Amino acid sequence: MSYRRDYIVKKKLAKNEQHKKLTGVCAGIAKYYDVPRLAVRIGAVLALITLPAATGVAYVVATVVLPSSEY
């Protein structure tokens, strides 16, 4: 079975510097999963309200770990 290279899509999770509000993590996640940026940001705020410590740590780690990339 043979696959042509032009059909293989390599998506990369990265911070979106073009549409960032703070660091671009939510915009990068929205781009990767192809969902609206506003939905991801609302979800992040709701998660921050319900689980502030875990969400805060996850956001800081994502800010440090994810590479910056302009789409």
N, CA, C and O atoms as a CHARMM CRD file, in Angstrom:
* protein
*
  284
    1    1 MET  N      0.84300  -1.16900   0.00000 PROA 1      0.00000
    2    1 MET  CA     0.00000   0.00000   0.00000 PROA 1      0.00000
    3    1 MET  C      0.89300   1.23700   0.00000 PROA 1      0.00000
    4    1 MET  O      1.82400   1.34600   0.79800 PROA 1      0.00000
    5    2 SER  N      0.60300   2.14400  -0.88400 PROA 2      0.00000
    6    2 SER  CA     1.42800   3.32600  -1.04100 PROA 2      0.00000
    7    2 SER  C      0.61400   4.59200  -0.73300 PROA 2      0.00000
    8    2 SER  O     -0.55400   4.70000  -1.10600 PROA 2      0.00000
    9    3 TYR  N      1.24000   5.51900  -0.06300 PROA 3      0.00000
   10    3 TYR  CA     0.59800   6.78700   0.26200 PROA 3      0.00000
   11    3 TYR  C      1.35900   7.91700  -0.40300 PROA 3      0.00000
   12    3 TYR  O      2.58900   7.95200  -0.39300 PROA 3      0.00000
   13    4 ARG  N      0.61300   8.83000  -0.97500 PROA 4      0.00000
   14    4 ARG  CA     1.25000   9.99400  -1.57100 PROA 4      0.00000
   15    4 ARG  C      1.50400  11.02800  -0.49100 PROA 4      0.00000
   16    4 ARG  O      0.69600  11.18800   0.42500 PROA 4      0.00000
   17    5 ARG  N      2.60400  11.71800  -0.59200 PROA 5      0.00000
   18    5 ARG  CA     2.99700  12.67500   0.43300 PROA 5      0.00000
   19    5 ARG  C      2.07800  13.88400   0.51300 PROA 5      0.00000
   20    5 ARG  O      1.93800  14.47100   1.58700 PROA 5      0.00000
   21    6 ASP  N      1.45100  14.27200  -0.58100 PROA 6      0.00000
   22    6 ASP  CA     0.63900  15.47900  -0.55100 PROA 6      0.00000
   23    6 ASP  C     -0.66400  15.28200   0.23400 PROA 6      0.00000
   24    6 ASP  O     -1.33200  16.26000   0.57100 PROA 6      0.00000
   25    7 TYR  N     -1.02900  14.04500   0.52500 PROA 7      0.00000
   26    7 TYR  CA    -2.21700  13.79000   1.33400 PROA 7      0.00000
   27    7 TYR  C     -1.90200  13.74300   2.82700 PROA 7      0.00000
   28    7 TYR  O     -2.82200  13.80500   3.64300 PROA 7      0.00000
   29    8 ILE  N     -0.66800  13.63900   3.19500 PROA 8      0.00000
   30    8 ILE  CA    -0.28700  13.57100   4.60100 PROA 8      0.00000
   31    8 ILE  C     -0.17700  15.00100   5.13700 PROA 8      0.00000
   32    8 ILE  O      0.60100  15.81300   4.63800 PROA 8      0.00000
   33    9 VAL  N     -0.97200  15.27900   6.15800 PROA 9      0.00000
   34    9 VAL  CA    -0.97300  16.60800   6.75500 PROA 9      0.00000
   35    9 VAL  C     -0.28600  16.51400   8.10400 PROA 9      0.00000
   36    9 VAL  O     -0.70100  15.74400   8.97000 PROA 9      0.00000
   37   10 LYS  N      0.75200  17.29000   8.27600 PROA 10     0.00000
   38   10 LYS  CA     1.46500  17.30100   9.54600 PROA 10     0.00000
   39   10 LYS  C      1.09000  18.57500  10.27800 PROA 10     0.00000
   40   10 LYS  O      1.57200  19.65900   9.95000 PROA 10     0.00000
   41   11 LYS  N      0.22200  18.43400  11.27500 PROA 11     0.00000
   42   11 LYS  CA    -0.16000  19.58700  12.07700 PROA 11     0.00000
   43   11 LYS  C      0.81000  19.70700  13.23900 PROA 11     0.00000
   44   11 LYS  O      1.28900  18.70700  13.77400 PROA 11     0.00000
   45   12 LYS  N      1.09000  20.93600  13.61800 PROA 12     0.00000
   46   12 LYS  CA     2.03100  21.19200  14.68800 PROA 12     0.00000
   47   12 LYS  C      1.36600  22.11500  15.71100 PROA 12     0.00000
   48   12 LYS  O      0.85100  23.17900  15.36600 PROA 12     0.00000
   49   13 LEU  N      1.38900  21.69300  16.96000 PROA 13     0.00000
   50   13 LEU  CA     0.83600  22.51200  18.02600 PROA 13     0.00000
   51   13 LEU  C      1.86400  23.54700  18.43500 PROA 13     0.00000
   52   13 LEU  O      2.96500  23.21100  18.87200 PROA 13     0.00000
   53   14 ALA  N      1.49500  24.80600  18.29000 PROA 14     0.00000
   54   14 ALA  CA     2.40300  25.91000  18.62400 PROA 14     0.00000
   55   14 ALA  C      1.57700  27.11200  19.05200 PROA 14     0.00000
   56   14 ALA  O      0.39200  27.22200  18.73600 PROA 14     0.00000
   57   15 LYS  N      2.23100  28.01000  19.77900 PROA 15     0.00000
   58   15 LYS  CA     1.56700  29.25600  20.16100 PROA 15     0.00000
   59   15 LYS  C      1.36300  30.10000  18.90700 PROA 15     0.00000
   60   15 LYS  O      2.24200  30.19000  18.05000 PROA 15     0.00000
   61   16 ASN  N      0.18400  30.71600  18.81700 PROA 16     0.00000
   62   16 ASN  CA    -0.12300  31.56400  17.67300 PROA 16     0.00000
   63   16 ASN  C      0.17300  33.00600  18.05000 PROA 16     0.00000
   64   16 ASN  O     -0.59200  33.62300  18.79000 PROA 16     0.00000
   65   17 GLU  N      1.25400  33.53800  17.55700 PROA 17     0.00000
   66   17 GLU  CA     1.67300  34.89600  17.88400 PROA 17     0.00000
   67   17 GLU  C      0.82400  35.95200  17.18500 PROA 17     0.00000
   68   17 GLU  O      0.75800  37.09500  17.63600 PROA 17     0.00000
   69   18 GLN  N      0.18800  35.57900  16.10600 PROA 18     0.00000
   70   18 GLN  CA    -0.59300  36.53200  15.32900 PROA 18     0.00000
   71   18 GLN  C     -1.91200  36.89000  16.00900 PROA 18     0.00000
   72   18 GLN  O     -2.35000  38.03700  15.92300 PROA 18     0.00000
   73   19 HSD  N     -2.55600  35.93300  16.68300 PROA 19     0.00000
   74   19 HSD  CA    -3.86300  36.14600  17.29700 PROA 19     0.00000
   75   19 HSD  C     -3.80700  36.01300  18.81300 PROA 19     0.00000
   76   19 HSD  O     -4.78000  35.56800  19.42100 PROA 19     0.00000
   77   20 LYS  N     -2.72100  36.37800  19.42200 PROA 20     0.00000
   78   20 LYS  CA    -2.57100  36.17900  20.85300 PROA 20     0.00000
   79   20 LYS  C     -3.25700  37.28200  21.65200 PROA 20     0.00000
   80   20 LYS  O     -3.38900  38.41500  21.18800 PROA 20     0.00000
   81   21 LYS  N     -3.69200  36.93000  22.86300 PROA 21     0.00000
   82   21 LYS  CA    -4.17300  37.90500  23.84000 PROA 21     0.00000
   83   21 LYS  C     -3.14400  38.03500  24.95400 PROA 21     0.00000
   84   21 LYS  O     -2.73100  39.14500  25.29000 PROA 21     0.00000
   85   22 LEU  N     -2.72700  36.91400  25.52600 PROA 22     0.00000
   86   22 LEU  CA    -1.65300  36.93000  26.52500 PROA 22     0.00000
   87   22 LEU  C     -0.37400  36.36700  25.92000 PROA 22     0.00000
   88   22 LEU  O      0.57600  37.09800  25.64100 PROA 22     0.00000
   89   23 THR  N     -0.37100  35.05000  25.72300 PROA 23     0.00000
   90   23 THR  CA     0.83600  34.42700  25.18300 PROA 23     0.00000
   91   23 THR  C      0.59400  33.66200  23.88400 PROA 23     0.00000
   92   23 THR  O      1.55500  33.24400  23.23800 PROA 23     0.00000
   93   24 GLY  N     -0.65200  33.46900  23.48900 PROA 24     0.00000
   94   24 GLY  CA    -0.96300  32.76800  22.25300 PROA 24     0.00000
   95   24 GLY  C     -1.26000  31.29900  22.41100 PROA 24     0.00000
   96   24 GLY  O     -1.41900  30.59600  21.41400 PROA 24     0.00000
   97   25 VAL  N     -1.34200  30.80900  23.64400 PROA 25     0.00000
   98   25 VAL  CA    -1.59100  29.38400  23.87000 PROA 25     0.00000
   99   25 VAL  C     -2.99300  29.00200  23.41300 PROA 25     0.00000
  100   25 VAL  O     -3.15300  28.02700  22.67900 PROA 25     0.00000
  101   26 CYS  N     -3.99800  29.74200  23.82600 PROA 26     0.00000
  102   26 CYS  CA    -5.38200  29.41700  23.44800 PROA 26     0.00000
  103   26 CYS  C     -5.58900  29.52600  21.94300 PROA 26     0.00000
  104   26 CYS  O     -6.28300  28.69900  21.35100 PROA 26     0.00000
  105   27 ALA  N     -4.99800  30.53400  21.32400 PROA 27     0.00000
  106   27 ALA  CA    -5.11600  30.69000  19.87300 PROA 27     0.00000
  107   27 ALA  C     -4.42800  29.54200  19.14000 PROA 27     0.00000
  108   27 ALA  O     -4.92100  29.08300  18.11000 PROA 27     0.00000
  109   28 GLY  N     -3.30400  29.07800  19.65700 PROA 28     0.00000
  110   28 GLY  CA    -2.61400  27.94200  19.04200 PROA 28     0.00000
  111   28 GLY  C     -3.38600  26.64700  19.18200 PROA 28     0.00000
  112   28 GLY  O     -3.42500  25.84000  18.25400 PROA 28     0.00000
  113   29 ILE  N     -4.00500  26.44200  20.34400 PROA 29     0.00000
  114   29 ILE  CA    -4.83200  25.25000  20.55200 PROA 29     0.00000
  115   29 ILE  C     -6.04800  25.28700  19.63900 PROA 29     0.00000
  116   29 ILE  O     -6.43000  24.26700  19.06500 PROA 29     0.00000
  117   30 ALA  N     -6.65900  26.46700  19.50200 PROA 30     0.00000
  118   30 ALA  CA    -7.82200  26.60800  18.61800 PROA 30     0.00000
  119   30 ALA  C     -7.44600  26.32400  17.17000 PROA 30     0.00000
  120   30 ALA  O     -8.20900  25.68000  16.44900 PROA 30     0.00000
  121   31 LYS  N     -6.29400  26.79100  16.74000 PROA 31     0.00000
  122   31 LYS  CA    -5.84000  26.53600  15.37200 PROA 31     0.00000
  123   31 LYS  C     -5.56100  25.04500  15.15000 PROA 31     0.00000
  124   31 LYS  O     -5.90100  24.49700  14.10200 PROA 31     0.00000
  125   32 TYR  N     -4.94500  24.40000  16.13200 PROA 32     0.00000
  126   32 TYR  CA    -4.59500  22.99100  16.00000 PROA 32     0.00000
  127   32 TYR  C     -5.84000  22.10700  15.89200 PROA 32     0.00000
  128   32 TYR  O     -5.88600  21.19200  15.07100 PROA 32     0.00000
  129   33 TYR  N     -6.84500  22.38300  16.72000 PROA 33     0.00000
  130   33 TYR  CA    -8.06500  21.57700  16.72400 PROA 33     0.00000
  131   33 TYR  C     -9.14800  22.12600  15.80700 PROA 33     0.00000
  132   33 TYR  O    -10.22900  21.54400  15.72600 PROA 33     0.00000
  133   34 ASP  N     -8.88700  23.22800  15.11800 PROA 34     0.00000
  134   34 ASP  CA    -9.80100  23.84600  14.17300 PROA 34     0.00000
  135   34 ASP  C    -11.15000  24.18600  14.81700 PROA 34     0.00000
  136   34 ASP  O    -12.21000  23.82400  14.30500 PROA 34     0.00000
  137   35 VAL  N    -11.08400  24.88300  15.93600 PROA 35     0.00000
  138   35 VAL  CA   -12.27600  25.37200  16.63400 PROA 35     0.00000
  139   35 VAL  C    -12.11700  26.88400  16.80400 PROA 35     0.00000
  140   35 VAL  O    -11.00700  27.40300  16.68800 PROA 35     0.00000
  141   36 PRO  N    -13.21300  27.59600  17.07900 PROA 36     0.00000
  142   36 PRO  CA   -13.09800  29.05000  17.25700 PROA 36     0.00000
  143   36 PRO  C    -12.22900  29.42000  18.46300 PROA 36     0.00000
  144   36 PRO  O    -12.27200  28.76900  19.50600 PROA 36     0.00000
  145   37 ARG  N    -11.44400  30.47800  18.29000 PROA 37     0.00000
  146   37 ARG  CA   -10.57000  30.94000  19.37600 PROA 37     0.00000
  147   37 ARG  C    -11.37100  31.35300  20.59600 PROA 37     0.00000
  148   37 ARG  O    -10.95100  31.11300  21.72800 PROA 37     0.00000
  149   38 LEU  N    -12.51900  31.97000  20.37600 PROA 38     0.00000
  150   38 LEU  CA   -13.34800  32.41800  21.49100 PROA 38     0.00000
  151   38 LEU  C    -13.82000  31.24000  22.33500 PROA 38     0.00000
  152   38 LEU  O    -13.88200  31.34900  23.55900 PROA 38     0.00000
  153   39 ALA  N    -14.15000  30.12700  21.70900 PROA 39     0.00000
  154   39 ALA  CA   -14.59900  28.94300  22.45400 PROA 39     0.00000
  155   39 ALA  C    -13.48400  28.39700  23.34600 PROA 39     0.00000
  156   39 ALA  O    -13.73300  28.00000  24.48400 PROA 39     0.00000
  157   40 VAL  N    -12.26800  28.37900  22.83300 PROA 40     0.00000
  158   40 VAL  CA   -11.13700  27.89200  23.62700 PROA 40     0.00000
  159   40 VAL  C    -10.85300  28.84500  24.78000 PROA 40     0.00000
  160   40 VAL  O    -10.55900  28.40800  25.89200 PROA 40     0.00000
  161   41 ARG  N    -10.93800  30.13100  24.51900 PROA 41     0.00000
  162   41 ARG  CA   -10.68900  31.11200  25.58000 PROA 41     0.00000
  163   41 ARG  C    -11.75600  31.05900  26.66800 PROA 41     0.00000
  164   41 ARG  O    -11.44000  31.17300  27.85300 PROA 41     0.00000
  165   42 ILE  N    -13.01100  30.88600  26.27600 PROA 42     0.00000
  166   42 ILE  CA   -14.08600  30.74900  27.26900 PROA 42     0.00000
  167   42 ILE  C    -13.88400  29.48000  28.08300 PROA 42     0.00000
  168   42 ILE  O    -14.07400  29.48600  29.29900 PROA 42     0.00000
  169   43 GLY  N    -13.50200  28.40000  27.42800 PROA 43     0.00000
  170   43 GLY  CA   -13.21100  27.15600  28.14400 PROA 43     0.00000
  171   43 GLY  C    -12.05500  27.30600  29.11100 PROA 43     0.00000
  172   43 GLY  O    -12.07800  26.74200  30.20500 PROA 43     0.00000
  173   44 ALA  N    -11.04900  28.05900  28.71800 PROA 44     0.00000
  174   44 ALA  CA    -9.89900  28.28900  29.60400 PROA 44     0.00000
  175   44 ALA  C    -10.30200  29.10800  30.82400 PROA 44     0.00000
  176   44 ALA  O     -9.84800  28.82900  31.93400 PROA 44     0.00000
  177   45 VAL  N    -11.14400  30.10700  30.63100 PROA 45     0.00000
  178   45 VAL  CA   -11.60300  30.92300  31.75800 PROA 45     0.00000
  179   45 VAL  C    -12.47400  30.09800  32.69400 PROA 45     0.00000
  180   45 VAL  O    -12.34500  30.20200  33.91400 PROA 45     0.00000
  181   46 LEU  N    -13.36300  29.27800  32.13300 PROA 46     0.00000
  182   46 LEU  CA   -14.19600  28.41300  32.96800 PROA 46     0.00000
  183   46 LEU  C    -13.35200  27.40100  33.73800 PROA 46     0.00000
  184   46 LEU  O    -13.62300  27.12300  34.90600 PROA 46     0.00000
  185   47 ALA  N    -12.35000  26.86200  33.09700 PROA 47     0.00000
  186   47 ALA  CA   -11.44800  25.94000  33.78800 PROA 47     0.00000
  187   47 ALA  C    -10.66100  26.65300  34.87500 PROA 47     0.00000
  188   47 ALA  O    -10.39700  26.08000  35.93200 PROA 47     0.00000
  189   48 LEU  N    -10.28900  27.89800  34.62100 PROA 48     0.00000
  190   48 LEU  CA    -9.56000  28.67600  35.61500 PROA 48     0.00000
  191   48 LEU  C    -10.43400  28.97400  36.83100 PROA 48     0.00000
  192   48 LEU  O     -9.93500  29.03000  37.95500 PROA 48     0.00000
  193   49 ILE  N    -11.72800  29.16600  36.61200 PROA 49     0.00000
  194   49 ILE  CA   -12.64900  29.42300  37.72500 PROA 49     0.00000
  195   49 ILE  C    -12.87900  28.15500  38.53900 PROA 49     0.00000
  196   49 ILE  O    -12.90700  28.20800  39.76900 PROA 49     0.00000
  197   50 THR  N    -13.04400  27.01800  37.87000 PROA 50     0.00000
  198   50 THR  CA   -13.36200  25.77800  38.58700 PROA 50     0.00000
  199   50 THR  C    -12.12000  25.10500  39.18000 PROA 50     0.00000
  200   50 THR  O    -12.17000  24.60100  40.30300 PROA 50     0.00000
  201   51 LEU  N    -11.03600  25.09200  38.45800 PROA 51     0.00000
  202   51 LEU  CA    -9.79600  24.45100  38.92100 PROA 51     0.00000
  203   51 LEU  C     -8.62700  25.42300  38.74200 PROA 51     0.00000
  204   51 LEU  O     -7.81700  25.25200  37.83100 PROA 51     0.00000
  205   52 PRO  N     -8.53400  26.42900  39.59400 PROA 52     0.00000
  206   52 PRO  CA    -7.53600  27.48200  39.34800 PROA 52     0.00000
  207   52 PRO  C     -6.08300  27.01700  39.41400 PROA 52     0.00000
  208   52 PRO  O     -5.26900  27.45000  38.59900 PROA 52     0.00000
  209   53 ALA  N     -5.74600  26.16500  40.34400 PROA 53     0.00000
  210   53 ALA  CA    -4.34400  25.75400  40.48200 PROA 53     0.00000
  211   53 ALA  C     -3.89800  24.91100  39.28700 PROA 53     0.00000
  212   53 ALA  O     -2.84700  25.16700  38.70000 PROA 53     0.00000
  213   54 ALA  N     -4.68500  23.92300  38.93500 PROA 54     0.00000
  214   54 ALA  CA    -4.31600  23.03600  37.82900 PROA 54     0.00000
  215   54 ALA  C     -4.29000  23.78300  36.50000 PROA 54     0.00000
  216   54 ALA  O     -3.39100  23.57600  35.68600 PROA 54     0.00000
  217   55 THR  N     -5.26700  24.64200  36.28400 PROA 55     0.00000
  218   55 THR  CA    -5.31700  25.39200  35.03700 PROA 55     0.00000
  219   55 THR  C     -4.16700  26.39200  34.94700 PROA 55     0.00000
  220   55 THR  O     -3.56400  26.55800  33.88700 PROA 55     0.00000
  221   56 GLY  N     -3.86900  27.04600  36.04700 PROA 56     0.00000
  222   56 GLY  CA    -2.76000  27.99600  36.05300 PROA 56     0.00000
  223   56 GLY  C     -1.43400  27.33300  35.76500 PROA 56     0.00000
  224   56 GLY  O     -0.63000  27.84300  34.98400 PROA 56     0.00000
  225   57 VAL  N     -1.20400  26.19000  36.39800 PROA 57     0.00000
  226   57 VAL  CA     0.04200  25.45000  36.15900 PROA 57     0.00000
  227   57 VAL  C      0.10500  24.96500  34.71400 PROA 57     0.00000
  228   57 VAL  O      1.15100  25.06500  34.07100 PROA 57     0.00000
  229   58 ALA  N     -1.00700  24.44300  34.20100 PROA 58     0.00000
  230   58 ALA  CA    -1.03500  23.94500  32.82200 PROA 58     0.00000
  231   58 ALA  C     -0.77800  25.07100  31.82100 PROA 58     0.00000
  232   58 ALA  O     -0.08100  24.86800  30.82700 PROA 58     0.00000
  233   59 TYR  N     -1.33100  26.25000  32.07700 PROA 59     0.00000
  234   59 TYR  CA    -1.12500  27.37800  31.16900 PROA 59     0.00000
  235   59 TYR  C      0.33000  27.84700  31.18600 PROA 59     0.00000
  236   59 TYR  O      0.90400  28.14100  30.13700 PROA 59     0.00000
  237   60 VAL  N      0.91400  27.91400  32.35800 PROA 60     0.00000
  238   60 VAL  CA     2.31500  28.33300  32.45700 PROA 60     0.00000
  239   60 VAL  C      3.23000  27.31400  31.78300 PROA 60     0.00000
  240   60 VAL  O      4.16400  27.68900  31.07400 PROA 60     0.00000
  241   61 VAL  N      2.96500  26.03400  32.00100 PROA 61     0.00000
  242   61 VAL  CA     3.77000  24.98600  31.35700 PROA 61     0.00000
  243   61 VAL  C      3.61700  25.05200  29.84100 PROA 61     0.00000
  244   61 VAL  O      4.60300  24.93900  29.11200 PROA 61     0.00000
  245   62 ALA  N      2.37500  25.23500  29.35800 PROA 62     0.00000
  246   62 ALA  CA     2.15700  25.34000  27.91200 PROA 62     0.00000
  247   62 ALA  C      2.85700  26.55900  27.33500 PROA 62     0.00000
  248   62 ALA  O      3.37000  26.51000  26.21800 PROA 62     0.00000
  249   63 THR  N      2.88200  27.65100  28.08800 PROA 63     0.00000
  250   63 THR  CA     3.56800  28.85200  27.62500 PROA 63     0.00000
  251   63 THR  C      5.06700  28.60500  27.46900 PROA 63     0.00000
  252   63 THR  O      5.68400  29.10300  26.52700 PROA 63     0.00000
  253   64 VAL  N      5.64100  27.85300  28.37200 PROA 64     0.00000
  254   64 VAL  CA     7.07600  27.59400  28.33500 PROA 64     0.00000
  255   64 VAL  C      7.42100  26.52600  27.30400 PROA 64     0.00000
  256   64 VAL  O      8.42600  26.64300  26.60400 PROA 64     0.00000
  257   65 VAL  N      6.59700  25.48500  27.20500 PROA 65     0.00000
  258   65 VAL  CA     6.92700  24.32400  26.37400 PROA 65     0.00000
  259   65 VAL  C      6.60700  24.52700  24.90100 PROA 65     0.00000
  260   65 VAL  O      7.39200  24.12600  24.04200 PROA 65     0.00000
  261   66 LEU  N      5.46900  25.14300  24.59100 PROA 66     0.00000
  262   66 LEU  CA     5.06800  25.27000  23.19200 PROA 66     0.00000
  263   66 LEU  C      5.96200  26.25500  22.44600 PROA 66     0.00000
  264   66 LEU  O      6.27800  27.32700  22.96300 PROA 66     0.00000
  265   67 PRO  N      6.36300  25.89600  21.24400 PROA 67     0.00000
  266   67 PRO  CA     7.17500  26.82400  20.45900 PROA 67     0.00000
  267   67 PRO  C      6.30200  27.94200  19.87400 PROA 67     0.00000
  268   67 PRO  O      5.10400  27.75400  19.66500 PROA 67     0.00000
  269   68 SER  N      6.89700  29.08100  19.62000 PROA 68     0.00000
  270   68 SER  CA     6.17800  30.18100  18.97100 PROA 68     0.00000
  271   68 SER  C      6.21500  29.97800  17.47000 PROA 68     0.00000
  272   68 SER  O      7.23800  29.62200  16.88600 PROA 68     0.00000
  273   69 SER  N      5.06000  30.21800  16.86500 PROA 69     0.00000
  274   69 SER  CA     4.97600  30.05600  15.42700 PROA 69     0.00000
  275   69 SER  C      3.91200  30.98800  14.89700 PROA 69     0.00000
  276   69 SER  O      2.83400  31.09700  15.48000 PROA 69     0.00000
  277   70 GLU  N      4.20200  31.66300  13.79700 PROA 70     0.00000
  278   70 GLU  CA     3.19800  32.50400  13.15800 PROA 70     0.00000
  279   70 GLU  C      2.56500  31.70700  12.03500 PROA 70     0.00000
  280   70 GLU  O      3.25700  31.11500  11.20800 PROA 70     0.00000
  281   71 TYR  N      1.25600  31.69900  12.01600 PROA 71     0.00000
  282   71 TYR  CA     0.53000  30.93500  10.99400 PROA 71     0.00000
  283   71 TYR  C      0.31600  31.77600   9.78000 PROA 71     0.00000
  284   71 TYR  O     -0.27700  31.31300   8.80600 PROA 71     0.00000
